[in-house]
Each structure stands twice: as C-alpha cells, then as structure tokens.
Amino acid sequence: MENWLPTLITATPAEGYDLAVKLARVAVKMTQPDTAVRERLRPVYAEDADSLTAASHVVAVHFATVAAANNYWREAR
C-alpha cells in the first residue's frame, strides 16, 4: 500500500466523508490482512448493533480529521 493516502484534502464534504470511510476500511485491512478471516467475521459484526455503532464512530472520527484538514470546506477570507 505504497502512498495510498497522498492527501486529506478533498473538494467537498461528501468526498471527505468517502475518504473517512476509506480510512476506516483500510485500517481494518491493515489490522487484519487475511481476507478469509475478514470475510468470516463480517456476518458476525453485521448483525451486532454495538459493532455497527462502533464502526460508525470510527468513520465519524476520521471525518472530523478530514474536515479539519479541509478547514471545514470554508475558504479563508
């Protein structure tokens, strides 16, 4: 995964949110690189409200970071 994240800068909040989701997904892949294990575990957490809430929290934290890096998409004046 060489240079997969060249910048946190995005054109819009929607692109920033997509980047936040990607950050979360990449973190899971780096934490558990075995595809078979991830696929075996997915049905377990897909049916667990606490796991889904935790995943949403991780995305929200990443989105806050991306938003700050983008000065909340407001131009400095």
Residue pairs with C-beta under 8 A, 6 or more apart in sequence:
1 26
1 30
4 26
5 23
5 26
8 19
8 65
8 66
8 69
8 70
9 69
9 70
10 16
10 18
10 19
10 66
10 70
12 73
13 67
13 73
16 63
16 66
16 67
16 70
16 73
17 59
17 63
17 66
19 62
19 66
20 59
20 60
20 62
20 63
20 65
20 66
21 59
21 62
23 62
23 66
24 55
24 58
24 59
24 62
27 58
28 38
29 38
32 38
32 41
44 51
45 51
45 52
45 55
46 52
67 73
